[in-house]
C-alpha cells in the first residue's frame, strides 16, 4: 500500500464532504477513522490524515473535553487557492460594503464557499471580525462585508457629489425613498449604505434610522457654504445682465431667482452671497409676504468723482453759464446723458425738476 497516496485520497474525500477546518470531538474522529482510514492505526490517522497535533489528540480529543479543528493545513491551501476567486465573484456581484444579517451570511456561504467552514468564510473571505461574527450569529446585529474591496476612487466620488451639488442637494433634507432614488440615479455602483455615507455624508446612524423609521437626513452637509467664488461671480454677472441690479424683490421672487440661478446652494447662502441681503433681511422676507428688499446694491455703477465734477463745472462755466439761472431742460442740454443723474445731484439742488436753480 502506498501510504502517502492513501492519505491524499482520504483527505480529498473529506474535502468533498466539507470537513476542511471542521471541529470534531473524539467520537466523531473514531467514526471517521472507521469509515475512511481503518487500514491505519487510530493515532496515525489522527496525526497524518486529519492533521491533528499530538497534544490535541492526547489531551483535547481523547480526554473528551474539547473539539478540535481538522485538516487545517489543507484548509489553508484551499483558502490560498480560492480566496481571491471567491472575493472577486462577490465583488462582481455587488457585495462589497454591503450590510448583511446572519441569514444572508448563510446564503453567501452556501453559494460561494460551502467547502470552507462558515466561520472561516466569514472571517477570512468576508473580513468579519470574530466578535462581530458571534454577534451576527446570535442575531444581535448586522455587519458590513468586504469593506477592504470597496475603496472607491475619490475622483468618482467627487464627480457624483458635484452632480448632486449642481442639482441642489447641498444641505437638503431627504427621506429614505428619495435616498433610494438618488442611489439608483447617481451611485448604483456602490451599496446603498456606502452611497449614503461616503457620497451624501450621512452617518450610519442617521441612515439606519431613516431606513427603519422613515426619518429625514441632511445630504452633503460638508458642502454648505463652499460654492466657489468664481461661480458666485458668474451668477452675479448674469443677474446684472438680466437687469436685477438695485431691483426690489419679495420672497416669492427670491425663491424664483434661487431656483433659476443658484439651486446648487442653500437658499440662505444664495440670498446672502449672491443677492447681498443680510441674514436678518432674508428672514424678514421669508416671514413677511409684504416685505421687499433691494438686491445687488454693490453692482451699481460707481458715482462720479469730485475731480470729474470739477472738470464738468469748468466746461459749463466756459460756455458762459457762470451765475446763470437755468431750468431742467437747459441742464439736460448742458450735461451728457451718462452723467445727468449724478451731475444734477452734485451741481444743482435736489428739487431742480420743479424749480429754477442758480449755477455758481
Protein Blocks (a to p, Z undefined) as FASTA:
>chain_A
ZZklmmmmmmmmmmmnopgopacdfklmmmmmmmmmmmpcfklmmmmmnopafklmmmmm
mnomaccdehklmmmmmmmmmmmmmmmmmmmnopgopacdfklmmmmmmmmmmmbcfklm
mmmmnopafklmmmmmnopaccdehklmmcccfklmmmmmmmmmmnopgopacdfklmmm
mmmmmmmmbcfklmmmmmnopafklmmmmmmnopacdehkllgopacfklmmmmmmmmmm
nopgopacdfklmmmmmmmmmmmbcfklmmmmmnopafklmmmmmmmmkbccdehklmpc
cdddfklmmmmmmmmmmnopgoiacdfklmmmmpcfklmmmmmmmmmcfklmmpccddZZ
